[in-house]
Amino acid sequence: MSAESPAKPRLTPEELYARLKPVQEAKGYYFHSDEPWVLEILEGVLTNMARYGYGSCPCRLATGDRERDRDIICPCVFREEDVAKYDRCYCKLYVSREAAEGRKQLPPVIPERWLRR
């Protein structure tokens, strides 16, 4: 008789926020000031983690193939360039320090890009 291991408890969006905030801020990336929006995006990342086994960006369509989706695993490969150029990433999860401090206004949308293989 084999004993099943208990399911690992899923993080809440708030717990993920608390874990990511200091790590990302140390890298120069800040969560958008609209906390309900940020928590909604993080909920999507957690849903994709449960669904696919990796946290793909919920603002983009994942295939379920980790290798094919590697460019959209949060934080996506576009974040660095988008935050540098537009002060925000595509889904507005991450923003620049200036935007986080209210010193820069964010554009309402930024261009979509893909690296899909």
Secondary structure as the mmCIF struct_conf table of DSSP 4:
data_model
#
loop_
_struct_conf.conf_type_id
_struct_conf.id
_struct_conf.beg_label_comp_id
_struct_conf.beg_label_asym_id
_struct_conf.beg_label_seq_id
_struct_conf.end_label_comp_id
_struct_conf.end_label_asym_id
_struct_conf.end_label_seq_id
HELX_LH_PP_P HELX_LH_PP_P1 SER A 2 THR A 12
HELX_RH_AL_P HELX_RH_AL_P1 PRO A 13 ALA A 26
TURN_TY1_P TURN_TY1_P1 LYS A 27 GLY A 28
STRN STRN1 TYR A 30 PHE A 31
BEND BEND1 SER A 33 SER A 33
HELX_RH_AL_P HELX_RH_AL_P2 GLU A 35 TYR A 52
BEND BEND2 GLY A 53 TYR A 54
STRN STRN2 SER A 56 SER A 56
TURN_TY1_P TURN_TY1_P2 PRO A 58 CYS A 59
BEND BEND3 ARG A 60 ARG A 60
BEND BEND4 GLY A 64 GLY A 64
HELX_RH_AL_P HELX_RH_AL_P3 ARG A 66 ASP A 69
HELX_RH_3T_P HELX_RH_3T_P1 ARG A 70 ILE A 72
STRN STRN3 ILE A 73 ILE A 73
BEND BEND5 CYS A 74 PRO A 75
HELX_LH_PP_P HELX_LH_PP_P2 CYS A 76 CYS A 76
TURN_TY1_P TURN_TY1_P3 VAL A 77 PHE A 78
HELX_RH_AL_P HELX_RH_AL_P4 ARG A 79 TYR A 86
BEND BEND6 ASP A 87 ASP A 87
STRN STRN4 ARG A 88 ARG A 88
TURN_TY1_P TURN_TY1_P4 TYR A 90 CYS A 91
BEND BEND7 LYS A 92 LEU A 93
STRN STRN5 TYR A 94 VAL A 95
HELX_RH_AL_P HELX_RH_AL_P5 ARG A 97 ALA A 100
TURN_TY1_P TURN_TY1_P5 GLU A 101 GLY A 102
BEND BEND8 ARG A 103 LYS A 104
HELX_LH_PP_P HELX_LH_PP_P3 GLN A 105 PRO A 107
BEND BEND9 PRO A 108 PRO A 108
#
